[in-house]
Amino acid sequence: MKICMIGAGYVGLVSAACFSDFGWTVTCVDKDPDRLADLRAGRSPIYEPGLDALMERNIKAGRLLFTDELGPAVADADVVFVAVGTPMRRGDGYADLSYVYTAVEEAAPHLRGFTVVTTKSTVPVGTSREIERRLKAKRPDADVAVCSNPEFLREGSAIQDFTHPDRVLVGTDDERAREVLGRLYKPLALRGSPVMFVERESAELAKYAANAFLALKISFINEISDLCESLGANVQEVASAIGKDRRIGDKFLHPGPGYGGSCFPKDVSALIRTAREARSPVSIIEQVERVNHERKLAMAIRVVEAAGGSVRNKTIAVLGLTFKPNTDDMRDAPSLVIVPMLQERGAIIQACDPQGRRQAEPLLPGIVWCDGANEAADGADMLVVITEWNEFRALDLAAIKARMAGKTIVDLRNVFDADIVRGLGFSYSGIGRGDAGTSMVGQKPPRDQTQNQSGSSAIAPSVA
């Protein structure tokens, strides 16, 4: 099979490299000359573990090609994937589909024979039918089937997710397209991965619904972590207990400073807008968006409180800036809220990130960049963990303490063992473990809040 991948960004490049490793011939089309030069040389413009090696192998085999000439790539393809960006549109939070429609209309004149055109980009419900309408208007003679094939890749483990997916979702109502895409994904089906064929609208909505549900789980455990702090419980123990329930599962139950990245923020926003337009508001998801925004603000305030109420003229070592580990992606990262808030309050930021500096530097001016955690800790009054890179878990904290001027650690990812850190003499606060200064551990509430004079509960029982 021959594939044309329009767009060599995160989704397009990972998908193209993996498809080529199946044995298919894939031509990636991208207009950025600098990006193309890197791609042709086998250098990935994004950080994704294993991607460079995968690209190099398939470029050498002649199965993975890169070009800025759309016409020949489309004309030669059995399947044309549209994998361009769908960023959040300013003003209304809706997905900006201008890149999608431009790509489709530029491809239309070059379609030859029966061709499957399918979206890899995350697009609102109804986009496939609108693409079909535009193609028919521009090329009424074209023999084409328009499908939806959303990706479910996690940054940092995208290759594993592509080659061992929980499911492959294809939205189509065309039998020929079903046959073509079934053949395309045959290597995965042979490994036991389910390939699901559904209506186009179902595929489009499923992508948004999946991301919104995961965002909900993150916001849920973040709110539970605050409750744990108030009641003296340990959120990690709570999360482990409820995660053992197979109906809930243990994924995305790790408290932190809020979700970010290229998908969750824009997809949650787009789903809210779509639901409002359909007059079927998703109030729970609207609350998730609000909770996540306020979470990031609250984390900055938490750092200020740990510093005694003021960070003015204090040096803060910040470990990790990307929205999650194993990526260089800074899109909607919590650090983009937390760090500027600390700077506005007079803090001096010394930061390090294993992969994020190139993307973060233009977004976070005024930072002192360091090569690692040890250098960031030099002379710091306090240390704050924002992203849980594995290398931070193995830090020599005794050596870190010797480098610091102060002894305060605020761990927004629960990377460290609280007892060990405190045993080294640090003032330590984590997330949801009753150690953030609001714990009620060892305290008894005043009697008049729990019992009346007769000894019975003063709180009226709820009526079911």
Disulfide bonds with the S-S distance in Angstrom:
none
